[in-house]
Amino acid sequence: MAHVLIMPRQGNTVESCIIVDWKVNEGDSVTEETTVCLVETDKAAYEVPAGAIGIVLKILHPAGDDVPVLEPIAVIGAAGENWQALLDNSSHRDTETQSIANEVSETGNTSAPPPSHSLRASVPPCETESNKVSPRARKLVEKEALPTDMVPGTGPGGRVIERDVLAALENRPPLTAAAKAAGSMAVPAAGSGLGGRITTADLTSAISSPQSPSSGFQPPLPASTSIEIKGIRKIIADRMHKSLAETAQFTLNSSAPVSRLQELRARMKTSENDNFAKITVNDLILFAVSRVLPRFSYMNAHKVGDTVTTFGQVHLGLAVDTPRGLMVPVIRNANLLSLTQISSEAKRLAAACQNGSAKPDELSGSTFTVTNLGSLGITSFTPVLNIPEVAILGVCNIELKPDPQIGFSLTINHQVVDGAPAARFLKALGEAIADIDLLLITG
C-alpha cells in the first residue's frame, strides 16, 4: 500500500515549513532513508526522508510552497498504484492539477482530465477570436491594463491562459493606479514614477514617440529591480510585523563604563587556557545579563493573550545573523552556567545556525533575547521584540572616550513592563558591567 509522506512537525511552535528544494522527481525509486526534499522554517533547514521503500508516485506541492505541518506533500508506493485513492481530492490535490482544472472548468467543461492527459482534448474544437483568452486570464489583463495581443498564448491552440499573463507582467514595469485606469496600451521600457513606475505621462509620451515599442515588452532597466519577498525572508517579515502589531513596543537607551571589562578581556586573551582566550565582549555581556535578570523577574517573562508568565530560569536567546536570515538559538539555564560554559554554548549554537544544523529545540523557548550590533559601529537602535517575550536587549558599540562606554538599547512590551522598572533593570545591568570582575567572583 502506498505511503503518504506528510510535512513533519519541526518543533512544537512550528506551524508550517517551506519546501526549499525537491531532491527527487516523480518516478524515482527511494528507500526509507532517501532524502526527498529540503524544508525550512523561520529557524532552520531540515532534510525530509522518504520513510518508505518504493516509487515517488506524486509530488503534491512544488518547491517554494509554504505547507502546514502534517499535510501530505508526496505519495510513495508501487509503480502504477492509484495514489489519488489515498487522498481527499478536494483538500490535497496538487497545485498543477488544480490549475489545469480551473482553466478547463472556465471553458464550460466541468471535468478536468488527469494530469497525464493532453489538455488539448478537453477544449472545444471550434474557437472564435473572442474566446482565445481564458476568463481567468481576461480578468487579470483587465485588472493590469495589459494588451492581450502582446501576450503570447501557450494554451491549447495558442489560447492565452493565466500563466501567460503572469509571465508577461514579470517583464513589464509596474504601473501607477492612474496608468492602469487609462486602459490597455503599449508601455515604455521604464517609467518616470517612483521605482520606475509607468505614469499616465509616460503612456502619453510612449504613444506620441515614434521610437516607442510597437510590439512585445522590453525588460526594465537594470537600475530598477523588483524581488518577490518569499521563503524564509517572508516568514521573518511576517513575524516582525506581528510583533509590532500585537505589542506596545518602547525602547530605552543607556550606557555603561567598560574599562574593567576591556582590561579583563585583554588579560583573558593572553591566557594559555583556550576557553578563557576565546571569550568575547559579547560573552561577558551574556554572563552579566544571566546574573542580573533573575532579580527582575518581570523582564524574564512571556505575554500570551492576557496572561503573563515569569520564569525562574533564564533561557537566553542569542540573535545570530546567518545567510538565511536572523535566527535566535537559546542558551538553556544560562543563569546556572559559568562564563566559559556560556561562551562555549554561544559559539556552538551560532555555528549550528550558520551551517544549518541547529535543531528545532535549540531554536525555541527563550525567555529573554540579546542582539548585538556593536561590531558594526551602531551607537543605538530599536530591537524588535521576539514575541512572546516582553523584553529584548540591544548591545551597541563601545565609544572611545576617556572613560569608554558601551551602549544598550532595551525594547520592552509596555503592555507588561513600565518605563521605570525597565530603567531599573538597565541601571543594574550597567553597574554589573562596570564591575564585571567582581560579578565573576560573586556570580
Secondary structure, DSSP 8 states (H G I E B T S, - for coil): --EEEE----STT--EEEEEEESS-TT-EE-TT-EEEEEE-SS-EEEEE--SSEEEEEE-S-TT-EEETTSEEEEEESTT--GGGGS-HHHH--HHHHHHHHHHHTTT--S---TTS-GGGGS-S---GGGSB-HHHHHHHHHHT--GGGS---SGGG-B-HHHHHHHHHTS--B-HHHHHT-S----SS-SSGGG-B-HHHHHHHHH-TTS-SSS-----TT-------HHHHHHHHHHHHHHHHS-EEEEEEEEE-HHHHHHHHHHHT-SSHHHHT--HHHHHHHHHHHHGGG-GGGSEEEETTEEEE-SS--EEE-EEETTEEE--EETTGGGS-HHHHHHHHHHHHHHHHHT---GGGGS--SEEEEE-GGGT-S-------TTBSEEEEEEEEE-SSS-EEEEEEEEETTT--HHHHHHHHHHHHHHHHTHHHHHHH-
